Amino acid sequence: MRRVRLGVGETASGRLQRFRAFTLVELLIVVIILGILAAVVIPRFSDSSQDAKLSAMIHDFAVVKKRSHCIACTTRARFRCLQRLSIS
């Protein structure tokens, strides 16, 4: 049995096989679609990150209020400024 080395794009019968490549228009359409999707998705992520920062800040203030209240109870001092805060 004789082995035949095939060239690029050649089939066993000797005919050249046609490769279908993407055209420039098809690639531009894909890039435009990806750009539109990115423009829709990115603002949603930035809004959620701002919401997360705000909730973390509220949590930190609540922790400060609770710890200050504990200090006030142990030292029998009163923090009037903390009583006005309505953070729970």
PyMOL commands that set and color helices and strands:
alter all, ss='L'
color gray80, all
select helices_A, chain A and resi 24-75+80-83
alter helices_A, ss='H'
color red, helices_A
deselect
rebuild
show_as cartoon
